[in-house]
């Protein structure tokens, strides 16, 4: 994105914003990764009556691992939350909580209300794409406590402890296939190391932007490796005893180094503006992508040949995501900023009240 990450210790009207270019582009591709993982990729007919056909079908069906994309989203989320507070900065709690929760809850409620008449099950607790958003809410909630622990112990010790907890969670059901297999009380703990890796990455960024070293990064190799490792995780999930809870939390370690290279790459290579704009709606794509096909059926829209029908559904779904972003997500961002500004001690209104009270 160019992600706007204002310092919550300053006034929200401060025009100086911290920006990290390229992350919006990455989030757009991750969102589409999820779309293709759930809706499916370009439909082709494969003869699986022979070994080669079965192998090809197995490879093709594992091209896009939606859970792997969610893990990278976790790393980016941790980065975005901690970036304004790296270097021992402290958030103002009331504006922080107001902004974080409004940004995430207003679109969730809207998506659930749309999903109900369509028969799409969106539940926060289990068996729904919303499990990751519940985990995000918990991370936002405990973040101030994590900052306190960071000042005492440092991120590395916290990260190490979180991996131990994640392993203990997996051991509750070592053969579980899906990542969110441990219920609302434990899923977030399994994903916490991924989110903390993003916090660790944010702590390193000042070195990226002050370094004068020549940057020679073959970013294509890193992107291919990201896809290939996600493919391996998916193949292991469906064709081996090694399932997502074991592989994806380790995949996050690769994502940490991959995103580091992306940040360095976009330091000297401008992202494509259209992709940056598209990435701003990645949350809407994630929330609404399952509603698109359901709404298409609900409205009894035309059915085409398999290839054309897939293409039409993808376009229809993306258009629905655009509408949702413009009508719901974007206004929720404005609302969150406005509420956080009013609740900030540095806002003109609260400052005036404070001065008035201090007058004899």
Secondary structure as the mmCIF struct_conf table of DSSP 4:
data_model
#
loop_
_struct_conf.conf_type_id
_struct_conf.id
_struct_conf.beg_label_comp_id
_struct_conf.beg_label_asym_id
_struct_conf.beg_label_seq_id
_struct_conf.end_label_comp_id
_struct_conf.end_label_asym_id
_struct_conf.end_label_seq_id
TURN_TY1_P TURN_TY1_P1 UNK A 8 UNK A 9
BEND BEND1 UNK A 10 UNK A 10
TURN_TY1_P TURN_TY1_P2 UNK A 12 UNK A 13
TURN_TY1_P TURN_TY1_P3 UNK A 21 UNK A 22
HELX_RH_AL_P HELX_RH_AL_P1 UNK A 23 UNK A 39
BEND BEND2 UNK A 41 UNK A 42
TURN_TY1_P TURN_TY1_P4 UNK A 48 UNK A 49
BEND BEND3 UNK A 50 UNK A 50
HELX_RH_AL_P HELX_RH_AL_P2 UNK A 51 UNK A 61
TURN_TY1_P TURN_TY1_P5 UNK A 62 UNK A 62
BEND BEND4 UNK A 63 UNK A 63
HELX_RH_AL_P HELX_RH_AL_P3 UNK A 66 UNK A 83
TURN_TY1_P TURN_TY1_P6 UNK A 84 UNK A 88
HELX_RH_AL_P HELX_RH_AL_P4 UNK A 93 UNK A 118
TURN_TY1_P TURN_TY1_P7 UNK A 119 UNK A 119
BEND BEND5 UNK A 124 UNK A 128
TURN_TY1_P TURN_TY1_P8 UNK A 129 UNK A 130
HELX_RH_AL_P HELX_RH_AL_P5 UNK A 131 UNK A 153
HELX_RH_AL_P HELX_RH_AL_P6 UNK A 155 UNK A 171
TURN_TY1_P TURN_TY1_P9 UNK A 172 UNK A 175
BEND BEND6 UNK A 178 UNK A 178
TURN_TY1_P TURN_TY1_P10 UNK A 179 UNK A 180
BEND BEND7 UNK A 182 UNK A 182
TURN_TY1_P TURN_TY1_P11 UNK A 184 UNK A 186
HELX_RH_AL_P HELX_RH_AL_P7 UNK A 187 UNK A 210
BEND BEND8 UNK A 213 UNK A 213
HELX_RH_AL_P HELX_RH_AL_P8 UNK A 219 UNK A 239
BEND BEND9 UNK A 240 UNK A 241
HELX_RH_AL_P HELX_RH_AL_P9 UNK A 244 UNK A 268
BEND BEND10 UNK A 269 UNK A 269
HELX_LH_PP_P HELX_LH_PP_P1 UNK A 270 UNK A 272
HELX_RH_AL_P HELX_RH_AL_P10 UNK A 273 UNK A 279
TURN_TY1_P TURN_TY1_P12 UNK A 280 UNK A 281
HELX_RH_AL_P HELX_RH_AL_P11 UNK A 282 UNK A 298
TURN_TY1_P TURN_TY1_P13 UNK A 299 UNK A 300
HELX_RH_AL_P HELX_RH_AL_P12 UNK A 306 UNK A 324
HELX_RH_PI_P HELX_RH_PI_P1 UNK A 325 UNK A 329
HELX_RH_AL_P HELX_RH_AL_P13 UNK A 330 UNK A 343
BEND BEND11 UNK A 344 UNK A 344
TURN_TY1_P TURN_TY1_P14 UNK A 345 UNK A 346
BEND BEND12 UNK A 347 UNK A 347
HELX_RH_AL_P HELX_RH_AL_P14 UNK A 348 UNK A 358
#
